[in-house]
Amino acid sequence: MTLGLAAVLLVGSLALIPRIGFSLFPKAGTPQFMVQIEMADGATLRETDGAARFVESVLARHPEVQQVATSVGKGHPSIYYNMSPKNEKPTWLT
Protein backbone atom coordinates (compact mmCIF):
# COMPACT_ATOMS: atom_id res chain seq x y z
CA MET A 1 0.00 0.00 0.00
CA THR A 2 2.86 2.36 0.88
CA LEU A 3 4.64 1.66 -2.40
CA GLY A 4 1.43 2.19 -4.32
CA LEU A 5 0.83 5.55 -2.61
CA ALA A 6 4.44 6.58 -3.29
CA ALA A 7 4.06 5.65 -6.97
CA VAL A 8 0.83 7.67 -7.25
CA LEU A 9 2.50 10.69 -5.63
CA LEU A 10 5.51 10.38 -7.93
CA VAL A 11 3.38 10.18 -11.06
CA GLY A 12 1.24 13.05 -9.80
CA SER A 13 4.25 15.25 -9.16
CA LEU A 14 5.70 14.47 -12.60
CA ALA A 15 2.35 15.37 -14.17
CA LEU A 16 2.62 18.84 -12.59
CA ILE A 17 5.92 19.70 -14.33
CA PRO A 18 4.28 21.11 -17.51
CA ARG A 19 2.01 23.26 -15.38
CA ILE A 20 4.56 24.73 -12.92
CA GLY A 21 7.75 24.46 -14.97
CA PHE A 22 11.10 22.99 -14.15
CA SER A 23 13.16 26.05 -13.25
CA LEU A 24 15.11 25.67 -10.03
CA PHE A 25 15.86 29.40 -9.88
CA PRO A 26 13.55 32.20 -10.93
CA LYS A 27 14.56 34.37 -13.87
CA ALA A 28 16.55 37.43 -12.85
CA GLY A 29 14.38 39.78 -14.86
CA THR A 30 17.32 42.02 -15.70
CA PRO A 31 17.81 43.07 -19.32
CA GLN A 32 21.50 42.27 -19.55
CA PHE A 33 23.75 39.71 -21.16
CA MET A 34 27.42 38.79 -21.04
CA VAL A 35 29.74 38.34 -24.00
CA GLN A 36 32.76 36.30 -23.00
CA ILE A 37 35.68 35.85 -25.40
CA GLU A 38 38.97 34.07 -24.86
CA MET A 39 41.79 34.90 -27.22
CA ALA A 40 44.32 32.34 -28.40
CA ASP A 41 47.12 31.44 -26.02
CA GLY A 42 50.04 33.79 -26.51
CA ALA A 43 47.89 36.80 -27.39
CA THR A 44 49.14 40.00 -25.84
CA LEU A 45 47.13 42.28 -23.62
CA ARG A 46 47.20 44.87 -26.44
CA GLU A 47 45.66 42.37 -28.91
CA THR A 48 43.01 41.39 -26.39
CA ASP A 49 42.22 45.04 -25.73
CA GLY A 50 41.87 45.60 -29.49
CA ALA A 51 39.37 42.74 -29.66
CA ALA A 52 37.48 44.31 -26.75
CA ARG A 53 37.27 47.64 -28.56
CA PHE A 54 36.00 45.87 -31.69
CA VAL A 55 33.25 44.08 -29.74
CA GLU A 56 32.31 47.37 -28.05
CA SER A 57 32.01 49.07 -31.45
CA VAL A 58 29.77 46.29 -32.77
CA LEU A 59 27.53 46.53 -29.69
CA ALA A 60 27.39 50.33 -29.97
CA ARG A 61 25.68 49.98 -33.37
CA HIS A 62 22.59 48.55 -31.68
CA PRO A 63 20.31 51.24 -30.20
CA GLU A 64 18.90 48.84 -27.60
CA VAL A 65 22.37 48.53 -26.00
CA GLN A 66 22.56 51.37 -23.49
CA GLN A 67 25.78 50.58 -21.61
CA VAL A 68 28.83 48.41 -22.07
CA ALA A 69 31.31 47.37 -19.38
CA THR A 70 34.53 45.65 -20.45
CA SER A 71 37.09 43.75 -18.43
CA VAL A 72 40.34 42.77 -20.17
CA GLY A 73 42.98 40.48 -18.69
CA LYS A 74 41.12 39.94 -15.47
CA GLY A 75 38.07 37.96 -14.48
CA HIS A 76 34.82 39.85 -14.58
CA PRO A 77 33.35 41.20 -11.37
CA SER A 78 30.64 39.04 -9.87
CA ILE A 79 27.54 39.82 -11.96
CA TYR A 80 25.66 36.55 -12.00
CA TYR A 81 25.28 34.32 -8.94
CA ASN A 82 26.43 31.25 -10.86
CA MET A 83 29.50 32.74 -12.58
CA SER A 84 32.48 33.42 -10.37
CA PRO A 85 35.43 35.61 -11.48
CA LYS A 86 38.52 33.93 -12.92
CA ASN A 87 42.14 34.68 -12.14
CA GLU A 88 44.11 37.15 -14.25
CA LYS A 89 45.13 36.13 -17.77
CA PRO A 90 45.94 38.52 -20.66
CA THR A 91 43.89 36.51 -23.17
CA TRP A 92 40.55 36.91 -21.36
CA LEU A 93 37.95 39.37 -22.48
CA THR A 94 34.63 39.77 -20.69
MDAnalysis code that builds the backbone (N, CA, C; Angstrom):
import MDAnalysis as mda
import numpy as np

u = mda.Universe.empty(282, n_residues=94, atom_resindex=np.repeat(np.arange(94), 3), trajectory=True)
u.add_TopologyAttr("name", ["N", "CA", "C"] * 94)
u.add_TopologyAttr("resid", np.arange(1, 95))
u.add_TopologyAttr("resname", ["MET", "THR", "LEU", "GLY", "LEU", "ALA", "ALA", "VAL", "LEU", "LEU", "VAL", "GLY", "SER", "LEU", "ALA", "LEU", "ILE", "PRO", "ARG", "ILE", "GLY", "PHE", "SER", "LEU", "PHE", "PRO", "LYS", "ALA", "GLY", "THR", "PRO", "GLN", "PHE", "MET", "VAL", "GLN", "ILE", "GLU", "MET", "ALA", "ASP", "GLY", "ALA", "THR", "LEU", "ARG", "GLU", "THR", "ASP", "GLY", "ALA", "ALA", "ARG", "PHE", "VAL", "GLU", "SER", "VAL", "LEU", "ALA", "ARG", "HIS", "PRO", "GLU", "VAL", "GLN", "GLN", "VAL", "ALA", "THR", "SER", "VAL", "GLY", "LYS", "GLY", "HIS", "PRO", "SER", "ILE", "TYR", "TYR", "ASN", "MET", "SER", "PRO", "LYS", "ASN", "GLU", "LYS", "PRO", "THR", "TRP", "LEU", "THR"])
u.atoms.positions = np.array([
    [0.827, -1.186, 0.000],
    [0.000, 0.000, 0.000],
    [0.879, 1.261, 0.000],
    [1.961, 1.223, 0.807],
    [2.865, 2.363, 0.881],
    [3.548, 2.597, -0.462],
    [3.991, 1.525, -1.094],
    [4.636, 1.658, -2.397],
    [3.653, 2.163, -3.449],
    [2.447, 1.728, -3.393],
    [1.430, 2.189, -4.322],
    [1.149, 3.674, -4.151],
    [1.053, 4.135, -2.897],
    [0.834, 5.546, -2.613],
    [2.027, 6.385, -3.074],
    [3.237, 5.869, -2.850],
    [4.444, 6.577, -3.289],
    [4.475, 6.685, -4.810],
    [4.087, 5.629, -5.501],
    [4.062, 5.654, -6.967],
    [3.030, 6.653, -7.476],
    [1.863, 6.708, -6.845],
    [0.828, 7.670, -7.250],
    [1.321, 9.099, -7.026],
    [1.966, 9.353, -5.899],
    [2.504, 10.688, -5.626],
    [3.601, 11.068, -6.621],
    [4.448, 10.114, -6.963],
    [5.512, 10.380, -7.930],
    [4.923, 10.722, -9.297],
    [4.002, 9.929, -9.765],
    [3.378, 10.183, -11.062],
    [2.623, 11.513, -11.029],
    [1.957, 11.791, -9.927],
    [1.238, 13.055, -9.799],
    [2.166, 14.249, -9.827],
    [3.297, 14.138, -9.160],
    [4.249, 15.253, -9.160],
    [4.876, 15.443, -10.533],
    [5.156, 14.360, -11.247],
    [5.697, 14.470, -12.598],
    [4.674, 15.072, -13.558],
    [3.399, 14.803, -13.322],
    [2.353, 15.369, -14.173],
    [2.233, 16.878, -13.979],
    [2.698, 17.399, -12.859],
    [2.620, 18.840, -12.593],
    [3.738, 19.637, -13.267],
    [4.776, 18.989, -13.743],
    [5.922, 19.695, -14.333],
    [5.507, 20.618, -15.481],
    [4.673, 20.184, -16.432],
    [4.283, 21.111, -17.507],
    [3.523, 22.333, -16.987],
    [2.826, 22.159, -15.913],
    [2.014, 23.260, -15.383],
    [2.842, 24.272, -14.589],
    [3.790, 23.803, -13.771],
    [4.558, 24.726, -12.917],
    [5.952, 25.007, -13.455],
    [6.415, 24.238, -14.420],
    [7.752, 24.460, -14.974],
    [8.806, 23.677, -14.230],
    [10.015, 23.763, -14.739],
    [11.101, 22.987, -14.154],
    [12.267, 23.870, -13.728],
    [12.073, 25.144, -13.619],
    [13.158, 26.048, -13.251],
    [13.456, 25.948, -11.758],
    [14.723, 25.728, -11.438],
    [15.115, 25.674, -10.029],
    [15.326, 27.066, -9.454],
    [15.665, 28.023, -10.297],
    [15.865, 29.403, -9.879],
    [14.962, 30.298, -10.715],
    [14.376, 31.295, -10.137],
    [13.550, 32.204, -10.934],
    [14.421, 33.037, -11.869],
    [13.818, 33.527, -12.945],
    [14.559, 34.374, -13.868],
    [14.915, 35.678, -13.172],
    [16.076, 36.214, -13.504],
    [16.553, 37.428, -12.847],
    [15.723, 38.645, -13.237],
    [15.189, 38.657, -14.430],
    [14.382, 39.780, -14.865],
    [15.191, 41.028, -15.179],
    [16.474, 40.875, -15.376],
    [17.322, 42.016, -15.704],
    [17.669, 41.958, -17.184],
    [17.537, 43.063, -17.876],
    [17.811, 43.075, -19.320],
    [19.296, 43.228, -19.611],
    [20.066, 42.206, -19.299],
    [21.499, 42.268, -19.555],
    [21.991, 40.913, -20.041],
    [23.139, 40.934, -20.695],
    [23.754, 39.711, -21.156],
    [25.261, 39.880, -21.085],
    [25.964, 38.764, -21.130],
    [27.416, 38.793, -21.038],
    [28.015, 38.164, -22.288],
    [28.978, 38.869, -22.879],
    [29.742, 38.343, -24.005],
    [31.107, 37.985, -23.440],
    [31.476, 36.736, -23.546],
    [32.756, 36.297, -22.998],
    [33.589, 35.710, -24.119],
    [34.791, 36.263, -24.311],
    [35.677, 35.850, -25.402],
    [37.025, 35.491, -24.805],
    [37.611, 34.417, -25.275],
    [38.969, 34.073, -24.859],
    [39.836, 34.034, -26.099],
    [40.864, 34.837, -26.090],
    [41.787, 34.897, -27.218],
    [42.686, 33.663, -27.206],
    [43.399, 33.476, -28.298],
    [44.321, 32.338, -28.402],
    [45.462, 32.499, -27.405],
    [45.970, 31.382, -26.923],
    [47.116, 31.435, -26.021],
    [48.265, 32.167, -26.708],
    [48.937, 33.015, -25.978],
    [50.043, 33.794, -26.512],
    [49.637, 35.172, -26.980],
    [48.336, 35.468, -26.992],
    [47.886, 36.804, -27.390],
    [48.315, 37.811, -26.331],
    [48.709, 38.972, -26.776],
    [49.145, 40.003, -25.837],
    [47.931, 40.748, -25.277],
    [48.183, 41.472, -24.223],
    [47.128, 42.276, -23.624],
    [46.651, 43.342, -24.613],
    [47.547, 43.865, -25.429],
    [47.196, 44.866, -26.443],
    [46.258, 44.263, -27.498],
    [46.535, 43.032, -27.938],
    [45.660, 42.369, -28.906],
    [44.277, 42.088, -28.308],
    [44.274, 41.653, -27.063],
    [43.006, 41.385, -26.385],
    [42.216, 42.669, -26.207],
    [42.893, 43.752, -25.868],
    [42.224, 45.042, -25.732],
    [41.651, 45.500, -27.068],
    [42.377, 45.261, -28.163],
    [41.871, 45.598, -29.495],
    [40.604, 44.819, -29.820],
    [40.569, 43.546, -29.443],
    [39.367, 42.737, -29.656],
    [38.212, 43.279, -28.827],
    [38.525, 43.731, -27.618],
    [37.485, 44.309, -26.754],
    [36.906, 45.565, -27.383],
    [37.742, 46.410, -27.915],
    [37.272, 47.642, -28.557],
    [36.412, 47.321, -29.782],
    [36.797, 46.279, -30.528],
    [35.998, 45.875, -31.687],
    [34.610, 45.413, -31.259],
    [34.546, 44.571, -30.230],
    [33.251, 44.083, -29.739],
    [32.410, 45.242, -29.223],
    [33.035, 46.192, -28.524],
    [32.306, 47.373, -28.047],
    [31.728, 48.159, -29.219],
    [32.503, 48.304, -30.302],
    [32.008, 49.070, -31.451],
    [30.838, 48.361, -32.139],
    [30.880, 47.042, -32.183],
    [29.768, 46.286, -32.765],
    [28.521, 46.451, -31.909],
    [28.677, 46.369, -30.594],
    [27.527, 46.527, -29.693],
    [26.971, 47.943, -29.745],
    [27.833, 48.934, -29.944],
    [27.386, 50.331, -29.968],
    [26.485, 50.627, -31.169],
    [26.536, 49.785, -32.197],
    [25.684, 49.977, -33.371],
    [24.220, 49.625, -33.104],
    [23.956, 48.975, -32.006],
    [22.591, 48.554, -31.682],
    [21.974, 49.543, -30.693],
    [20.897, 50.221, -31.081],
    [20.312, 51.241, -30.203],
    [19.759, 50.686, -28.894],
    [19.421, 49.398, -28.847],
    [18.903, 48.841, -27.600],
    [19.986, 48.607, -26.554],
    [21.259, 48.661, -26.948],
    [22.367, 48.527, -25.996],
    [22.654, 49.906, -25.422],
    [22.408, 50.058, -24.131],
    [22.564, 51.367, -23.495],
    [23.924, 51.546, -22.839],
    [24.490, 50.491, -22.287],
    [25.782, 50.584, -21.606],
    [26.602, 49.340, -21.898],
    [27.907, 49.521, -21.881],
    [28.831, 48.409, -22.068],
    [29.911, 48.528, -21.004],
    [30.209, 47.423, -20.341],
    [31.309, 47.368, -19.377],
    [32.259, 46.271, -19.841],
    [33.541, 46.594, -19.930],
    [34.526, 45.652, -20.452],
    [35.605, 45.392, -19.417],
    [36.007, 44.151, -19.313],
    [37.094, 43.751, -18.428],
    [38.083, 42.955, -19.263],
    [39.326, 43.427, -19.344],
    [40.343, 42.770, -20.169],
    [41.480, 42.297, -19.270],
    [41.840, 41.019, -19.421],
    [42.975, 40.476, -18.695],
    [42.687, 40.082, -17.269],
    [41.488, 40.248, -16.843],
    [41.120, 39.944, -15.474],
    [39.723, 39.363, -15.489],
    [39.418, 38.508, -14.550],
    [38.068, 37.965, -14.480],
    [37.056, 39.065, -14.251],
    [35.860, 38.846, -14.727],
    [34.815, 39.848, -14.578],
    [34.404, 39.967, -13.118],
    [33.887, 41.113, -12.723],
    [33.346, 41.199, -11.369],
    [32.122, 40.296, -11.251],
    [31.762, 39.942, -10.071],
    [30.642, 39.041, -9.866],
    [29.346, 39.719, -10.298],
    [28.785, 39.265, -11.414],
    [27.542, 39.821, -11.959],
    [26.413, 38.830, -11.761],
    [26.652, 37.598, -12.125],
    [25.656, 36.547, -11.996],
    [26.027, 35.660, -10.816],
    [25.032, 35.144, -10.119],
    [25.281, 34.323, -8.942],
    [25.979, 33.020, -9.284],
    [25.856, 32.542, -10.511],
    [26.431, 31.251, -10.863],
    [27.712, 31.354, -11.682],
    [28.255, 32.558, -11.835],
    [29.496, 32.735, -12.585],
    [30.492, 33.486, -11.705],
    [31.505, 32.776, -11.226],
    [32.484, 33.425, -10.368],
    [33.652, 33.947, -11.194],
    [34.300, 35.035, -10.739],
    [35.426, 35.612, -11.481],
    [36.591, 34.635, -11.607],
    [37.329, 34.757, -12.705],
    [38.523, 33.931, -12.923],
    [39.758, 34.709, -12.467],
    [40.874, 34.032, -12.442],
    [42.139, 34.683, -12.141],
    [42.559, 35.527, -13.338],
    [43.619, 36.292, -13.175],
    [44.110, 37.155, -14.247],
    [44.752, 36.343, -15.359],
    [44.496, 36.756, -16.600],
    [45.127, 36.133, -17.771],
    [44.968, 37.127, -18.919],
    [46.031, 37.481, -19.623],
    [45.940, 38.522, -20.655],
    [45.059, 38.156, -21.842],
    [44.693, 36.889, -22.007],
    [43.891, 36.511, -23.172],
    [42.401, 36.491, -22.882],
    [41.970, 36.926, -21.689],
    [40.549, 36.910, -21.360],
    [39.906, 38.235, -21.643],
    [38.730, 38.180, -22.165],
    [37.955, 39.366, -22.482],
    [36.522, 39.099, -22.053],
    [35.997, 39.937, -21.166],
    [34.628, 39.770, -20.691],
    [33.877, 41.046, -20.924],
])
